[in-house]
Amino acid sequence: MKEKVSVTDTGIQSSGLPKDYMEAVAEYIWNGFDAAASVIDIHFESNEIDTIYSLSITDNGTGIDYDLLKETFGHFNDSIKKASFQKSSSFIKGNKGRGRFSFSAFSGKALWHTVYRDSQTGDMMEYDITISRNSKDFYDPEGKKKTVKKATGTTVTFYDLFEVSGFSFQSNEFKSFLVREFGWFLMLNREKEYKIRINGVPIEYTPSIAESDTGVLSLKDAEGVEFYFRITFVRWTERIGDRFFFYFLNSKQSEVFKDLTSFNNNAIGFYHSVYVESRYFDAFNPGDNEQSQNLFERTKHHGVFKELMGHLHELVRLRQKAFVDGEAAVKLIDIYERNGILPKTGNSKELQQFLKGIYSAEPRLFQGLNKEQQRVYVGLIGMLLQTGKKDELLALVSQGNMAEAEN
């Protein structure tokens, strides 16, 4: 029997659903990971002229509990996962209840076949849910029955496909999109062997790693108890996810929480993630903003954590400086040369080295400028060089950095 969603079809359509098939597919992948899946399979079949006639996304998660449908499929712009899922926000993306309607970007109908374990009886149960593009405010659950030979998980099959072909799901553009969207998450869960596969072939995110390094840090608390932290720094070749974070994992490699690094407001291409693993986080409460009264939990105020954060921020600062001094500075000069920004003067090499030095000291001075502004800016610096004002300019940049650090 059809059930009503707590909003009209027009309301759903105007809520900001994905317009692109790639973003739509990403919603279903996140829904699978939200349901504790470790493997997501995208499967499609196409004919000789690349017309796609079947497409499905399968996960090995916990399935969709039939008794909770009114709190899941029946709600919109809200989700039971917001209240029921674990502390960390990295593991929950589909928290608005909109992702299930994303199929309308490329499909006329979606059918969910799900297997879950009944919380009351412990039996394995399965059933189907159908939603149509032209009546998204209704969902149709049917066929609930007991099964004993199937594992939990959900398969979403899409029908009446349009504006997609076989190439859509095997193109480099689509694979690169998945890496940008999920690369950091797959890296975060590498010990658990999380995978996204297209017709059985895993998406490889490691080619998008420009550099990585793992080390161990030892810290002692006030009582002399020693904790070891395995720290993995990753710099990506392109932007991964939406922000740059420190990810903190306990001894079971489960994320406890995440925190922004201090380099989220730059535009120099320093795309990075830092993963910190330790048994220290087995008894950690990141949501406690005051001194905890629970003697068995540590908080962000704990001495070891404060010392750890100081080390992590310094690690990222030094990595960014090395990146700016090397690759980024060279890239800046290369762009200036190709765009004709550098003046044709006899001190071109000296000017280039000086620009690299200023850029390394304060890269933000070179951001947000159009070509004409770049040309004037570089020209003025060249004139200062000719008048022997090199030391004064470097001192001015250094003073600006010191003033900002004090603030």
Salt bridges, closest charged atoms under 4 A:
GLU3 OE1 - LYS70 NZ 3.36
ASP9 OD1 - LYS136 NZ 3.29
ASP34 OD2 - LYS81 NZ 3.26
ASP41 OD1 - ARG197 NE 2.76
GLU45 OE2 - HIS43 NE2 3.54
ASP78 OD1 - LYS82 NZ 3.11
ASP123 OD2 - LYS146 NZ 3.52
GLU126 OE1 - HIS113 NE2 2.87
GLU126 OE1 - LYS150 NZ 2.81
ASP128 OD1 - HIS113 ND1 2.58
ASP137 OD2 - LYS4 NZ 3.58
GLU191 OE2 - ARG230 NH2 2.80
GLU211 OE2 - ARG235 NE 2.80
GLU211 OE1 - ARG319 NH1 3.16
ASP213 OD2 - ARG319 NH2 3.06
GLU238 OE1 - ARG180 NH1 3.89
GLU277 OE2 - ARG190 NH2 3.09
GLU277 OE1 - ARG230 NH2 2.84
GLU314 OE2 - ARG317 NH2 2.76
ASP325 OD2 - LYS321 NZ 2.78
GLU327 OE1 - ARG235 NH2 3.17
ASP334 OD2 - ARG338 NE 3.01
GLU362 OE2 - ARG364 NE 2.98
GLU372 OE1 - ARG375 NH1 3.12
GLU404 OE1 - ARG364 NH2 2.52
